[in-house]
Amino acid sequence: MNDVVQTAPAPDAAKLESLKQLTMIIYVLYACSLFVGITGIVAIVMNYVKRDDTVGTIYESHFTWQIRTFWWGLLWAVLGFLTVWLLVGFAILFANFVWCIYRIVKGFLNWNDGKPMAV
């Protein structure tokens, strides 16, 4: 009847500040990946390595947002490159580029305002 619910302990201020900085660094890496692709791989590895540390914080939603941006962006980039010979690939690549910029900017703005992402 009186079930005890285990909740994660509240993160301390130092941990939150560290996660805030890490989240910003990852957004910057994703932004750089639009021009230098390797930084996106570094960012996704960092997302997965540090994801458990974000549980129960507003940065958990940012990490989910970043991970989804990476995988969906990669999928559309591959489809764009595979269909570039049909010329439709150029439109796919352009739309993907704009979509990725939108996701990075929206995430960064929410990060700056201290808001979680709606995922």
For each residue, the residues with C-beta under 8 A, 3 or more apart:
1:
2:
3:
4:
5:
6:
7: 56
8: 55 56
9:
10: 56
11: 15 16 19 56 57
12: 15 16
13: 16 17
14: 17 18
15: 11 12 18 19 53
16: 11 12 13 19 20 57 59
17: 13 14 20 21
18: 14 15 21 22
19: 11 15 16 22 23 50 53 54 57 59
20: 16 17 23 24 59 111
21: 17 18 24 25
22: 18 19 25 26 46 50 59
23: 19 20 26 27 59 62 63 66 111
24: 20 21 27 28 108 111
25: 21 22 28 29 46
26: 22 23 29 30 43 46 47 63 66
27: 23 24 30 31 66 104 107 108 111
28: 24 25 31 32
29: 25 26 32 33 39 40 42 43 46
30: 26 27 33 34 39 40 43 66 69 70 100 104
31: 27 28 34 104 108
32: 28 29 35 36 39
33: 29 30 36 37 38 39 40 41 43
34: 30 31 97 100 101 104
35: 32
36: 32 33 39
37: 33 40 41
38: 33 41 42
39: 29 30 32 33 36 42 43
40: 29 30 33 37 43 44 70 73 74
41: 33 37 38 44 45
42: 29 38 39 45 46
43: 26 29 30 33 39 40 46 47 66 70
44: 40 41 47 48 66 67 70
45: 41 42 48 49
46: 22 25 26 29 42 43 49 50
47: 26 43 44 50 51 63 66 67 70
48: 44 45 51 67
49: 45 46
50: 19 22 46 47 53 54 63
51: 47 48 54 55 60 63 67
52: 55
53: 15 19 50
54: 19 50 51 57 59 60 62 63
55: 8 51 52 60
56: 7 8 10 11 60
57: 11 16 19 54 60
58: 61 62 114 115 116
59: 16 19 20 22 23 54 62 63
60: 51 54 55 56 57 63 64 116
61: 58 64 65 116 117 118 119
62: 23 54 58 59 65 66 107 110 111 116 117
63: 23 26 47 50 51 54 59 60 66 67
64: 60 61 67 68 117 119
65: 61 62 68 69 103 107 117 119
66: 23 26 27 30 43 44 47 62 63 69 70 107
67: 44 47 48 51 63 64 70 71
68: 64 65 71 72 119
69: 30 65 66 72 73 100 103 104 107
70: 30 40 43 44 47 66 67 73 74
71: 67 68 74 75
72: 68 69 75 76
73: 40 69 70 76 77 96 99 100 103
74: 40 70 71 77 78
75: 71 72 78 79
76: 72 73 79 80 92 93 95 96 99
77: 73 74 80 81 93 96
78: 74 75 81 82
79: 75 76 82 83 89 92
80: 76 77 83 84 89 90 92 93 96
81: 77 78 84 89 93
82: 78 79 89
83: 79 80 86 88 89 92
84: 80 81 87 89 90 93
85: 89
86: 83 89
87: 84 90 91
88: 83 91 92
89: 79 80 81 82 83 84 85 86 92 93
90: 80 84 87 93 94
91: 87 88 94 95
92: 76 79 80 83 88 89 95 96
93: 76 77 80 81 84 89 90 96 97
94: 90 91 97 98
95: 76 91 92 98 99
96: 73 76 77 80 92 93 99 100
97: 34 93 94 100 101
98: 94 95 101 102
99: 73 76 95 96 102 103
100: 30 34 69 73 96 97 103 104
101: 34 97 98 104 105
102: 98 99 105 106
103: 65 69 73 99 100 106 107
104: 27 30 31 34 69 100 101 107 108
105: 101 102 108 109
106: 102 103 109 110 117
107: 27 62 65 66 69 103 104 110 111 117
108: 24 27 31 104 105 111 112
109: 105 106 112 113
110: 62 106 107 113 115 116 117
111: 20 23 24 27 62 107 108 114 115
112: 108 109
113: 109 110
114: 58 111
115: 58 110 111
116: 58 60 61 62 110
117: 61 62 64 65 106 107 110
118: 61
119: 61 64 65 68
